[in-house]
Amino acid sequence: MASSQHDWNEEEIEKERSETSFVLTNNETGGVENWYYRYFSNYDRIIRLVAWILRFKHNCKSVTGKKPDELTVTEFQEAETKGFTYDSE
């Protein structure tokens, strides 16, 4: 359809319109229980998530001192401290 509107083939346009279909579904389980409630209901997963967020924050600020691949015990301990700090605010 790079040409002007006057050069368009109306039959081809109508054919495309008739082939277009829409599918709409509604999948409701009856509650507010979403995947993230199930996933983050585990304490260890929450602490691991906070640790990765803190690692990301550190790596964004640091130009040369990127931390290695695995999370350290110190990072887990810091995540627990920060997690409880955020929870109490």
Backbone bond lengths (Angstrom), bond angles and torsions (degrees), N, CA, C in turn:
res aa  C-N    CA-C-N  psi(-1)  N-CA   C-N-CA  omega(-1)  CA-C   N-CA-C  phi
1 M - - - 1.448 - - 1.528 110.15 -
2 A 1.310 115.04 38.07 1.452 119.55 179.28 1.525 111.29 -79.94
3 S 1.319 117.25 -19.04 1.461 120.24 -179.86 1.526 110.25 -81.13
4 S 1.313 115.40 175.55 1.464 119.35 -178.42 1.531 110.46 -70.30
5 Q 1.314 116.01 162.97 1.463 121.90 -175.62 1.532 111.68 -62.56
6 H 1.295 118.18 -29.17 1.467 121.94 -179.32 1.529 111.63 -67.90
7 D 1.334 117.44 -26.73 1.460 121.47 -177.57 1.529 113.01 -89.21
8 W 1.308 118.99 -0.34 1.466 122.23 -176.92 1.529 110.41 -71.37
9 N 1.299 116.27 144.68 1.453 123.00 177.94 1.534 107.72 -87.06
10 E 1.320 116.83 109.24 1.470 122.03 -175.87 1.526 112.12 -63.51
11 E 1.337 117.76 -35.76 1.466 120.54 179.18 1.527 110.81 -63.54
12 E 1.313 116.28 -41.21 1.465 120.49 179.47 1.532 110.95 -66.64
13 I 1.305 116.66 -38.05 1.470 120.94 178.51 1.521 110.19 -64.70
14 E 1.333 117.69 -45.49 1.463 121.42 179.38 1.526 111.26 -64.01
15 K 1.337 116.69 -36.97 1.458 120.61 177.88 1.532 110.06 -62.89
16 E 1.313 117.36 -44.12 1.469 121.54 178.66 1.526 111.01 -64.34
17 R 1.310 117.01 -39.83 1.470 120.37 178.87 1.523 111.13 -63.15
18 S 1.324 116.49 -40.47 1.464 119.49 -177.99 1.528 111.66 -72.42
19 E 1.327 119.18 -24.27 1.457 122.43 179.69 1.525 112.57 -83.62
20 T 1.296 117.14 -14.80 1.457 120.53 -178.76 1.517 109.91 -75.66
21 S 1.329 116.22 131.58 1.460 120.07 177.68 1.521 109.02 -135.58
22 F 1.308 115.47 158.52 1.452 121.89 -179.81 1.519 108.98 -123.32
23 V 1.317 115.50 141.17 1.458 121.34 175.38 1.512 106.92 -122.42
24 L 1.314 115.76 124.78 1.450 121.19 -178.87 1.514 107.93 -126.45
25 T 1.325 116.20 124.19 1.458 119.97 179.35 1.514 109.55 -125.58
26 N 1.299 114.56 152.44 1.456 121.15 176.73 1.518 106.79 -130.05
27 N 1.315 116.07 111.52 1.452 121.31 -177.06 1.520 108.06 -111.73
28 E 1.309 116.66 96.43 1.457 121.19 -176.29 1.519 108.75 -116.46
29 T 1.334 116.07 131.61 1.458 120.32 -177.68 1.515 112.03 -93.85
30 G 1.307 118.24 -2.23 1.454 120.57 177.75 1.511 114.01 93.25
31 G 1.319 117.93 -3.24 1.452 120.48 -179.34 1.509 111.31 -140.88
32 V 1.309 114.81 -177.32 1.455 120.78 -179.14 1.525 110.43 -91.28
33 E 1.302 117.51 6.33 1.459 121.52 -174.02 1.519 110.34 -73.57
34 N 1.305 116.62 104.28 1.454 122.44 177.58 1.519 109.43 -104.19
35 W 1.324 117.12 173.74 1.461 120.78 -177.00 1.506 111.67 -60.44
36 Y 1.335 117.89 -37.74 1.459 119.20 -175.97 1.520 112.40 -71.08
37 Y 1.312 118.35 -26.34 1.467 119.59 174.30 1.529 110.18 -67.19
38 R 1.320 115.89 -41.84 1.467 118.96 178.19 1.522 110.99 -68.82
39 Y 1.328 117.55 -41.67 1.457 121.49 -175.80 1.524 111.53 -69.07
40 F 1.319 117.44 -44.77 1.456 120.73 -174.23 1.519 113.38 -94.25
41 S 1.319 118.40 12.84 1.457 119.86 175.94 1.525 110.60 -78.61
42 N 1.306 117.40 -12.72 1.453 122.86 179.77 1.534 109.11 -86.70
43 Y 1.325 117.64 125.85 1.466 123.06 -176.91 1.530 111.44 -58.68
44 D 1.325 117.29 -44.83 1.468 120.77 -178.12 1.526 111.61 -61.48
45 R 1.308 116.87 -38.44 1.465 120.08 179.62 1.524 111.11 -67.85
46 I 1.309 116.88 -37.24 1.469 120.16 178.28 1.521 109.65 -64.53
47 I 1.339 116.93 -45.89 1.461 120.72 179.96 1.527 110.28 -63.68
48 R 1.327 117.35 -41.57 1.464 120.80 178.23 1.527 110.59 -62.22
49 L 1.323 117.50 -41.31 1.460 121.34 178.22 1.521 110.80 -62.18
50 V 1.339 116.90 -46.61 1.467 120.49 179.15 1.527 109.85 -61.74
51 A 1.333 117.65 -40.26 1.467 121.23 178.81 1.527 111.11 -61.87
52 W 1.332 117.39 -42.69 1.467 120.14 178.55 1.527 111.43 -66.56
53 I 1.315 116.91 -36.31 1.471 120.26 177.72 1.519 110.00 -65.00
54 L 1.331 116.83 -43.43 1.466 120.38 177.96 1.527 110.93 -65.14
55 R 1.336 117.42 -37.32 1.471 121.32 176.49 1.521 109.82 -62.62
56 F 1.327 116.58 -44.60 1.466 121.12 178.92 1.525 110.35 -60.95
57 K 1.313 116.58 -43.64 1.471 121.52 178.68 1.527 109.98 -60.34
58 H 1.326 116.99 -45.00 1.467 121.07 178.96 1.524 110.96 -62.16
59 N 1.326 116.74 -46.41 1.463 120.33 -177.78 1.525 112.41 -66.59
60 C 1.314 117.77 -29.56 1.468 120.57 177.17 1.524 111.07 -70.71
61 K 1.318 116.33 -36.32 1.462 120.50 -178.97 1.526 112.26 -79.06
62 S 1.321 117.40 -32.04 1.455 122.11 -174.12 1.521 110.51 -91.33
63 V 1.326 115.95 128.69 1.459 120.31 179.58 1.525 110.66 -84.51
64 T 1.319 117.28 -41.45 1.465 120.18 -174.54 1.519 113.42 -108.30
65 G 1.311 119.11 -27.94 1.454 121.66 -172.16 1.509 114.42 -96.07
66 K 1.327 118.04 63.14 1.465 121.23 176.62 1.522 109.28 -71.23
67 K 1.310 116.71 137.53 1.461 120.99 -179.56 1.525 109.94 -79.36
68 P 1.339 117.62 154.87 1.475 121.04 -178.23 1.527 112.51 -68.51
69 D 1.326 115.84 -179.29 1.463 122.32 -173.59 1.523 114.52 -64.53
70 E 1.320 118.20 -49.59 1.464 121.66 -174.75 1.526 111.43 -81.35
71 L 1.336 116.44 145.09 1.461 120.61 173.85 1.528 108.97 -72.93
72 T 1.326 116.29 142.51 1.459 120.60 -179.36 1.522 110.20 -95.98
73 V 1.333 115.82 166.69 1.463 121.29 177.22 1.524 109.89 -61.19
74 T 1.320 116.64 -39.88 1.468 120.97 178.58 1.523 111.02 -60.60
75 E 1.328 117.14 -40.38 1.466 120.64 178.66 1.526 111.03 -65.77
76 F 1.340 117.26 -38.46 1.466 120.28 176.03 1.526 111.07 -64.26
77 Q 1.329 116.64 -41.98 1.466 120.35 179.33 1.525 110.81 -64.72
78 E 1.327 116.60 -41.45 1.464 120.52 177.31 1.532 110.45 -64.38
79 A 1.319 116.80 -38.67 1.466 120.95 178.92 1.523 110.68 -64.49
80 E 1.328 117.40 -40.04 1.468 120.35 177.18 1.518 110.62 -62.87
81 T 1.333 116.54 -43.81 1.467 120.75 179.06 1.523 110.80 -63.29
82 K 1.331 116.65 -47.52 1.469 120.59 -179.95 1.525 110.84 -66.31
83 G 1.319 117.40 -37.83 1.461 120.97 179.73 1.510 111.94 -61.46
84 F 1.316 116.65 -42.96 1.463 119.89 178.12 1.519 111.16 -71.69
85 T 1.327 117.66 -31.65 1.463 121.00 177.48 1.521 109.78 -64.96
86 Y 1.350 117.28 -45.64 1.459 121.12 179.42 1.522 111.16 -65.53
87 D 1.322 116.30 -35.53 1.458 121.13 -178.03 1.521 111.61 -68.17
88 S 1.324 117.58 -34.43 1.461 120.39 -175.84 1.521 113.00 -84.28
89 E 1.330 118.10 -10.22 1.472 120.37 -179.26 1.502 112.11 -76.37
